[in-house]
Structures are given as C-alpha cells and as structure tokens.
Amino acid sequence: MSDAFRTAYGRPAECAWHAPGRINIIGEHTDYNEGFALPAALPLGVTAQVAARDDGMVRASSVQDDDVVTVPIADLAPGSVQGWAGYVVGVVWAFREAGHRVPGLDIVVDGSVPIGSGLSSSAALECAVAGAVDDLFDLGSDPADLIAVARRSENDYVGVPTGALDQSASVLCREAEALFVDFRTMRTRGVPLDLDGAGLRLLVIDTQARHQLVDGEYARRRAECSRAAELLGVPMLRDVDDDELPGALGRLTDPVLQRRVRHIVTEDARVLRTVQVLEGQGDPRAIGAYLYASHVSLRDDFEVSCRELDLAVDTAMDSGAHGARMTGGGFGGSAIALVEDGDTDAVTEAVMDAFDAAGLTAPVVFAMQPARGAHRLEG
C-alpha cells in the first residue's frame, strides 16, 4: 500500500482494494434495455484504502484532491455530499440501506482513470470502495452484492440513472477476456480476448472532450427507449428481435423513436455476433466490422457521438484499424481502435495529427490488454 493513507490520517490503512475502469468492446446503451454488452477491464483504475472508526463518522480524501470530507454516517442521505466524495460515501449509505452495520471509517482513494473520459472512473471508484468496506467489516458480500451496492450509490445517492454495465465490468472482468453480460438475467461469462496472442492492440483514445451524464441527455435517451418499448407493447427493447425490426419500426410514427429502436436492436445483434466470432474462430480481427457499425449506429441513430469521437474513429479507420468506435455513454469521452501491434504508433500519430489540424486539444492515446477486475491488494 502507498503512504497516502498515513499522510492523510496519521495511521496505517487496514486494507486496500483496487477496481479497474472499463472500455466497452461493443454493446452501448443496451444495459438499461435489458440487452447485451461486452466490456473489458482497463489497466487503469482506483485504489481505496480504509481503516475503521468507532464514532459513527466517515472521512473521505483523495490523492487527486486536497479536500477531506467528514460527515456523520447517520446524516448520509441522497445528494447530501456532492462531487467525487458523493460516490464514496454513497457506497457507505448503500451498505447501510442494505441492512449492514458500518460503524465508521476513514477512506483514501487514488485514481488513474481520467474523469469524464467515458472509461468508467465513477464505477471504478464505487467498486474499489465497496470491496474495501465489505472486506474491512467482513460483511460477506458476493460479487452481485458489490455490484448492487456500487450501482445504488451511483443511481440513488449521486442521482445518475445508469445501468449496471460499468459496475459489472469493474467487479467481474478477468485478464485476457471480455465479459459477456446478459442484463435481463445478469448472467455473465468470460469471452476469450487474447489480443497479445493475436498480435493486436486495442488503442484507447481519450478525446479530452469531457462528458457529463448528469446533464440530462443520458436520461432522455433512457426515457425514449422506455417510451418506444411501451408503444411496441414489449417489456424492453431487448424483446424486439433483429428480424422483427422492420415491422417494429413501421409501427412507430416518431422518427426519433425509430432511430433509438434501430440502434438498440441492431446493437444487441452485433454483441451476439461478436461473441460468436470470439468464441468460435477466435481471431479478434473479424470483429472489426461490428465495431465500426456500432459507431455509425451510435452516431446516426442514437445521436450520442460528437465531433471529437467521430474524428478519432474515422482517422483510426483510415489509418488501418480493423475497427473503431466510441465507447461509453457518449457526448464526449473516449474511442477505441483495434489495430495490429506494428501499426500502433502510426495510428496514434495519425489521430494526434488530425486533432492538431482540426484545432482540437490533443487526445491521450494508450494501448491496452484486458485486465483483472476488482480485488484486494496485499502488502
């Protein structure tokens, strides 16, 4: 463990957990439609160090922020703490709402996931804290419990109406695998994604266009999907099969709702085909067309892309990427590109040059392999 905890509180931490951010290989905005997704864990994440208190107080500090937030646990209520600390104390609140006794604790968090990049910095923060709190007080939570607590912190305490994709990926992912998630049953399984063995790299392109899912656009898309499902007489858009799509679109008169339905239905189908390829022939190059088709759908039908994301994706494709797409909720954030190992530098340089020529802030680009999910840190 680092010395950050001792520096903040003058005593050692009792345990520490790390949880990763995530990229989504494919399957965007499908989680709250009870569909399918295929995330993978990043090598970047959040570490939470904790130690118990017996006075009913929680103190939270961050290596990335000078503030120390101190609040009585009994006073925690949704929205009562704002900013990054809301995600931290929201986990404590969610554990107590689930019937667990949390007598008090000190927390230090240290994150390497860029905030607002679409790489799930908030889920990494919640899951790291959830794992550490559960471990510290021996609450006996299983992975599904940790996911539920982390999601409740984000949905009910902070007030961001996300699905469970980010938290599921942060807790359940494994090295050299993507995680297939069925959001109706919450069943998951690992899907082979050994990019290194295939001579490939997944470039993550943080466009530096910061998104804010609390600004209403995410909630609007969710409401549009719900309204479309109601008009189509199905529980969720997941219940519209790909071959039923033309008929479903014909029953809708609102062109906006038609576009939303087309994205969700075709995106679910792309996820299933991607999984079939990776579990079958196993060569990740073959999924490239699905990645780009997903981006086009997100851009044109779900309308959650932006200038920076489109420039990153189109430049990567023009420079030899097998596939590229925006990843995350959209309205800014990051893109991914599947490239040959030997093309990493050339694609990166092309993207940097394109942003410079467009007068945009330089993106941050790095290569990744799928990493491990949330876990306790020893030592």
N, C-alpha and C positions, 0 to 999 in steps of 0.2 A: 504494500500500500504506500501511497505518497505521504508526504508530511503535511498535506493541505489540511487535514482534519486537526492535527495537533496545533498547527498555526492558528486555525480559527477558534479552537475551543480549549487549548491548553491541556489536552489529554488525548490518548490514542483512540482510534476507532476500534470498535469491537468486531465489525465485519464489513465487507465491501462486496458489491455486485457490479457487474458490467452488463449492459444491454446494448445491442447494436441498432444503428439506424437501418433503413432498408431502401432498396430500389425495388420497383415492381417490374419484373421482366415483361409481363403483359397481364391485362385484366384491370382496367381503370374505371372507377365509379360503379363497379359491379357488386361491391360488398353490401351496400345498403339495398341492393335489389335482389339479395339472396342468391347471387350468381357465383362465379368462379374467378379465382385470381392466382397468380404465380409469382409471389415475391421472393426475394433473396436478401440475406443479411449483408450489410456493409462491414468492412473492416473498421469503420468509424463508429463511435458510439458514446455512451455516457457511463461514467463510473459513479456510484453512490456509496459513500462511506457513512456509517451510522454508529451511534452508541446510545444506550438507554439513559433516560432520566426518570425520576420518580415523582416529579412535581406537577405533572399534567401539562407541561409546556412542550412545544415543538419549536426548535430553532433550525432554520434552513439558510445555508450560504452556498455560494457558487464561486468556483475559481475564476469564472469569467465575469463576475460582478462583485462590486465592493459592498453591496448591501447585505445585512444579516436580518432576516425576517424572523420575528419572535411573536408567537401567538398561543394563547391557551387552547388546547385541543378541544375543550368543551365549547369554545366560541366559534369553531370552524363551521361555516355554512357556505353553500354555493355562492361563488363570486366575492367572498369576503377578503380574499387575497388575490391580487392581480399579478400579471406578468409571469415570468418563469417560475416564481415561487408558488403560484397557484397550482401548477401541475404537480409540484412536490407535496404540498400539504393536502391537495385534493386526494392523493393516494391514501394518506393517513385518514382523512374523512371517510373515504370509501371503505377502508377496512373496518372502521367503527360502525358504519352503516350496515355492514355485513355481519355485525354481531361480535367482532373481535375486540378484545381489550388492548388498547395501546396506551400505556401509562405516561409516555412522554419520550422524546428522543431529540438528539442533535443529528443533523444531516449536512454533509458537504457533497455537492455534485460537481463533476468536472466533465465537460462535454467537448467532443471534437466534430460533431455533426453541425454543419453550418445552419443557423436558424433561418427559416423561410426558404430553404433550398428545395423543398419537396422531397427530402430524404428522411423524413420522419424523426426529426430531432425531439419532438414532444413525446412520441411513443417510446423512444429510447430512454428519455428522462423518466417517464412514468414507470416503465418496466424495470429499470435499474433500481428505483426507489422501492417499488413493490417487492422485488426479490429480496432486497436488503432488510426491509421492515419485517417481512414474513420470516426470514432467517433469524433476525435478531430476537424476535419474540416467540419463535417456534409456533407459528400459527397453523402450520400444517397444510398450507395451500398447495394444490396441484397446479400444473400449467394453465388449465382452463380457469381456475380461480384467479391467478395472477393476471391473465388477460382481461377477465371481467372487471377486476379492481382498477386496472390501468385505464380501461375504456370508460369506466364510470367516472374516474377523475376528469377525463377529457370532456365527456359528454355532459355530465350533470354538475360537476363542480366548476370547470372552466367555461362550459357552455358552447363547445364546438361540436356540432352534430355529426361526427364521423362514424363510419362503420368500424368493424373490428380488424380490418386488414393489417394496419400498421402494428398494433399490439401483438397480433398473432404471429407476424413475421419476426418481431423482435424477440419473442419468447421461444418460438418453436424451430427456427431455421437451424440448419446444420451445414458444416463446411462442404464445399463442392456439390451442393444441392440447391435447387429451388424448392419452394414449399407450395404444393398444390392445396388450395383451400376451397372447400365447398361451404359457402356461407349459409346455406339452409340447414345443413346437418352439423356444421362446424367440424366435420371430419377433415383430416389433413393427411398428407403423405409426402415423403421426400421424393423428388424427381431428379434424376442424375443431371448435373450441370458442371461437368469437369472441364472447364474452359482451358485450363492449363494443359491438360492431357490432349486437347484437340488443337493446341497451338493458337488459341484465340484469347482475346482480352475483351472485357466489357469496359468501355470508356464511360465514365460518369462526367457529364458536362454541367457544372453548376453555372447557370447563365448569369447569376448575380441579380436577376430580376426577382425581387423578393415578393412572395405571395402572402396573402393574409386570408385564410379560410374563414375567419370570423366576419368578413366584410359583407356577407350575405349571398355571394354567388354560389357557394357550395350548397347552402341551404335551399337556394332557389332551384338548383338542378335536382336536388333530392325531392323537393315538392313536385316538380314537373314529372319526375318518374312515378311518383305515387299517384298523381292525377291520371297519368296515362294508363297505369295498371287498372285503376278504378273504371275508366271508360272502356277498357278492353275486357273487363269482367274477370280478371285474373288476380290472384293474391299478390304476385310480384312480377316484374317484367322477366324474371328468370323463367317464368312459366310459358313464355312465348317461344316456341321452337324456331330455329333458323328457317325451316321450310314453310313455316306459317307466317313469316314476316310480311310478305306482300299483302296477304289478306288482312293482317292486323293494321298495317299502315292505311289500307283502304277504308277501315272503319273509323279512322281519326280524321277530323277536319282541320285541326290546328297544325300548321306546318312545323311549328316549333316542337310540339309533342311528337310529331312523326320523326323528326331528326333525333330526338332523345331516345325514342324506342329503337330506331335503327342502330344507333351506337351500342346500346346495351345488349341487344340480341346478337349482333354480329361480334361484339367483343367477347361475350361468353363462348361463342363458337370458336373464335380464334384461340382462346385459352385452351379449350379441349383439344384442338388440333395441334397446338404447340406441345402440350403434354404427350400426346400420342407420338409425335416425332421424337421427342427426347427419350421416351421410354421404349421406342421401337428401334429406329435406325441409330439413334444416339448422337448423330452429328449436329451440333448446335447451329451450323451454318444454314441448315434447312429451315430454321425458324425466322430467318431474316425478313422474308416477305410478310410474315404475320406481324412482325414488329412495326414495319413501316405502314402497313394497312391500318394498324391500330392508331398510329399517329394521325393519319389522314382522317380517320373517323372522329378522333378527339378534336381535331381542328375544325372540321366542317360540320359534323353532326352534333357533337356535344358542346362545341364552341368554348373550350376551356384552354386553348393554346394562346400564344402571344407571339409577338414579333421575334423575340429572342429565342424562344423554343423552336419556332419554325426555321430560323436561320441556322441554329445548331444542327437540327435534324437534316435539313436539306444539304448543308455543306458536308456533313459526315457521309451522307449517301453519295454525293457527287465525288467524294474523295476515296470511295472504295469500300465503305462499310457494307456488310451483308444486310444489315437492318438497323434502324434507329427510330426512336420515338421519345416523346415527352414521358416523364414518369412522375407519379404523384398526382395530387388533386388538380394541378394546373394553375392558370392565371399567373405564371411565373414559375420559378424553381429550376428543376434540372431535366436534362435529357440523357438518354443512354444510347450508345452505339456499339454494335457487335462488329469487331474488327479482327483481322489477322494480327498476330503478335508483332510481325515485322512492319505492319502499317500503322502502329500506334503513334509514332512520332509524326508521321506525315499527316494523318487525320487531325491530330491535335493542332499542328501548325496551321492547317487549312482553316480550322474553326477559329483559332485565335486571329488569323489574318482577316477572316470575314467579319468578325466583330469589330476589329480595328477600322476596316474600310467603311463599316456602317456607322462609325462614331459611337459605338456602344462600349460600356465598361467591359474590360477583359474578363472572360469567363475563367473559372477554375476547373481544370480538367485533370482527372486521375484515372488510372486503370485499377480494376478490382477483380478479385475472385470471390465467390460466395463464402461468407464467413459463418462463424458459430453464433448461436442465439444466446439469450441471457444466461449468465452463470455466475457462481460465486468465485471471487478471487481469493487465492490462497496467499499466505505470507504477509 
